[in-house]
């Protein structure tokens, strides 16, 4: 492949637009890849963040019990238990109170710190 340098007088408006479009397309592609990587990293951290399922199992309780105790929709509690979404801090405190455990027992701090 031969690369030929032209002076700015030799470039047509359409050529400039084509090169600019190529540059922007490559930049957008790189940005998308970087953002996807960052999101996947965040998801992997979030996927391991809470221990609600473990604490429920240790106490021989289930999602339905927790949703009834908190007055929350069972689907919402299921998302928290499976780490699909994370409860708010207020909800986490309510979960800890319902399970009679410290909030720290519901959070996987060591794994979160290792992922950083």
Buried (B, 14 or more C-beta within 10 A) or exposed (E): EEEEEEEEEEEEEEEEEEEEEEEEEEEEEEEEEEEEEEEEEEEEBBBEBBBBEEBBEEEEBBBEBBBEBBEBEEEBBBBBBEBEEBBEEEBBEBBBEBBEBEEEBBBBEEEBEEBE
